[in-house]
Every structure is written in structure tokens, then in C-alpha cells.
């Protein structure tokens, strides 16, 4: 149930979408929330963009799903601005210093930690970390620290 603009998880349309899934035998849904850095070389992640669902939107969608017997996978991702010519899998490919890496992983840890806490508070069954961040996968120790 991907929604790419804030507020859409709290609409009647979102509720109707869930209702329409039930007769299909669906028992899981995926909810997406996206943070936006300014570019592939940015070391910050904005959780207040117009593309980022609010915590209240996410909690509402999780509650709607659970009340219908659906299990939830929450998938926080890092996107890029709508006008970016790049793909978010390129994040990190322009970093030239250890300082940039530390700053990016600090920002990501704060971003993903926020949604991990939200997921825990709301009984989310599956939580995704590191979605499509191909440009960062060689940083195994950083990822293991984040996951811990």
C-alpha cells in the first residue's frame, strides 16, 4: 500500500483500499514512508517533506490494517527529490571522506530508529532496514551497528 504523499494514509480512499483487499484473501500489507535527502551526496534525511507520511498517518494505517486482521510490514525508505536525475541507490557513491560516511549513517540511524520505535509502539510485524541503498552496502560494519 504505497503512498508517496503525506496525509494519504488517513483518507477514506486508503480505508476503501483496505476493504477491497479483504475479499482477495490478502493477509499482509506493506506501508511505505520515505525520507528525502537533498541529493545523493547529502548527509541529512528530511522527515518533514510533503512526501513523508506523518507518524499519525502511519499509526492510523497500521491500526486500520490490524483492525481488519491484516499484518503489517513497515518499509521506511530514503528517496530523492522529485526533480532529481539520480536513483536513491546511488546515495553514498559520491562520498569521499570517512566524515561524510559517519554523518550519513548518523542521519540514517536517527531516521530508521524513529520508525523502528513507531513500528514497535504500533505492533508492526515486519520492519525493513536499508531498502535499495546499494551505494552503501560495502559498509557492513555500519549496517550491522544500525541493525543492532
C-alpha positions as CSV (number, residue, x, y, z in Angstrom):
1,X,0.0,0.0,0.0
2,X,2.5,2.6,-1.2
3,X,1.5,6.2,-0.7
4,X,4.0,8.8,-1.7
5,X,2.5,12.0,-0.2
6,X,1.8,12.9,3.4
7,X,-1.8,12.5,4.5
8,X,-2.9,9.9,2.1
9,X,-2.9,7.0,4.6
10,X,-5.6,8.9,6.6
11,X,-8.1,9.3,3.7
12,X,-11.3,7.5,3.0
13,X,-9.6,6.1,-0.1
14,X,-7.0,4.3,1.9
15,X,-9.7,2.8,4.1
16,X,-11.6,1.7,1.0
17,X,-8.4,0.2,-0.5
18,X,-8.0,-2.0,2.6
19,X,-11.7,-3.0,2.5
20,X,-11.3,-4.0,-1.2
21,X,-8.2,-6.2,-0.4
22,X,-10.0,-8.3,2.2
23,X,-12.1,-10.4,-0.3
24,X,-8.9,-11.3,-2.2
25,X,-7.5,-13.3,0.7
26,X,-4.8,-10.7,1.4
27,X,-3.4,-11.1,4.9
28,X,-0.4,-8.8,4.8
29,X,0.1,-5.2,3.6
30,X,3.3,-3.1,3.2
31,X,3.2,0.5,4.3
32,X,5.8,2.9,2.9
33,X,7.2,6.0,4.4
34,X,10.0,8.0,2.7
35,X,12.6,10.5,4.0
36,X,14.2,12.8,1.5
37,X,17.9,13.9,1.3
38,X,18.5,16.9,-0.9
39,X,20.8,14.8,-3.2
40,X,22.8,11.6,-3.5
41,X,25.7,13.4,-1.7
42,X,23.6,14.8,1.2
43,X,24.3,13.6,4.7
44,X,20.9,14.6,6.1
45,X,17.5,12.9,5.7
46,X,14.3,15.1,5.8
47,X,11.3,13.5,7.5
48,X,9.2,16.7,7.2
49,X,8.8,16.8,3.4
50,X,5.5,16.8,1.7
51,X,6.3,13.3,0.5
52,X,6.8,11.9,4.0
53,X,3.7,10.5,5.8
54,X,3.3,11.7,9.3
55,X,3.6,9.5,12.3
56,X,-0.2,9.9,12.8
57,X,-0.9,8.8,9.2
58,X,1.2,5.7,9.7
59,X,-0.3,4.8,13.1
60,X,-3.8,5.3,11.6
61,X,-3.0,3.0,8.6
62,X,-1.4,0.4,10.9
63,X,-4.5,0.5,13.2
64,X,-6.8,0.2,10.1
65,X,-4.9,-2.8,8.9
66,X,-4.8,-4.6,12.2
67,X,-8.5,-4.0,12.9
68,X,-9.2,-5.9,9.7
69,X,-6.9,-8.8,10.6
70,X,-4.1,-7.8,8.3
71,X,-0.4,-8.0,9.3
72,X,1.8,-5.0,8.5
73,X,5.3,-4.6,7.1
74,X,6.6,-1.1,7.6
75,X,9.1,-0.1,4.9
76,X,10.9,3.2,5.6
77,X,12.9,4.3,2.6
78,X,15.2,7.1,1.6
79,X,14.1,8.7,-1.6
80,X,15.3,11.7,-3.6
81,X,13.6,15.0,-4.5
82,X,11.1,14.6,-7.4
83,X,13.3,16.6,-9.7
84,X,16.5,14.5,-9.0
85,X,18.0,12.8,-12.1
86,X,19.5,10.2,-9.8
87,X,18.3,7.0,-8.1
88,X,18.4,6.6,-4.4
89,X,20.6,3.5,-4.8
90,X,23.4,6.0,-5.7
91,X,23.4,7.6,-2.3
92,X,26.9,7.4,-0.9
93,X,28.6,6.9,-4.3
94,X,29.9,10.5,-4.2
95,X,31.2,10.4,-0.6
96,X,35.0,11.0,-0.5
97,X,35.6,11.0,3.3
98,X,35.0,9.0,6.4
99,X,33.4,12.1,7.9
100,X,30.7,12.0,5.2
101,X,30.0,8.4,5.9
102,X,29.8,8.9,9.6
103,X,27.4,11.8,9.1
104,X,25.2,9.9,6.7
105,X,25.0,6.8,8.9
106,X,24.2,9.0,11.9
107,X,21.3,10.6,9.9
108,X,20.1,7.2,8.7
109,X,20.3,5.8,12.3
110,X,18.1,8.6,13.5
111,X,15.7,8.2,10.6
112,X,15.3,4.4,10.8
113,X,15.3,4.5,14.7
114,X,12.4,6.8,14.7
115,X,10.3,4.4,12.5
116,X,11.5,1.4,14.4
117,X,10.1,2.9,17.6
118,X,6.9,3.8,15.8
119,X,6.7,0.2,14.5
120,X,7.2,-1.2,17.9
121,X,4.6,1.1,19.6
122,X,2.1,0.0,16.9
123,X,2.7,-3.7,16.8
124,X,4.1,-3.9,13.3
125,X,5.0,-7.5,12.5
126,X,7.9,-6.8,10.0
127,X,10.2,-3.9,9.8
128,X,12.5,-3.2,6.8
129,X,16.0,-1.6,7.1
130,X,18.3,-0.5,4.2
131,X,15.9,-0.6,1.3
132,X,17.7,-0.3,-2.1
133,X,20.7,1.6,-0.7
134,X,23.1,-0.2,-3.0
135,X,25.7,2.6,-2.8
136,X,26.2,1.9,0.9
137,X,26.3,-1.9,1.1
138,X,30.0,-2.1,1.3
139,X,29.8,-0.5,4.8
140,X,29.0,-3.8,6.5
141,X,30.1,-2.7,10.0
142,X,27.9,0.4,9.8
143,X,24.9,-1.6,8.7
144,X,25.4,-4.2,11.5
145,X,25.6,-1.4,14.0
146,X,22.3,0.1,12.7
147,X,20.6,-3.2,12.8
148,X,21.7,-4.0,16.3
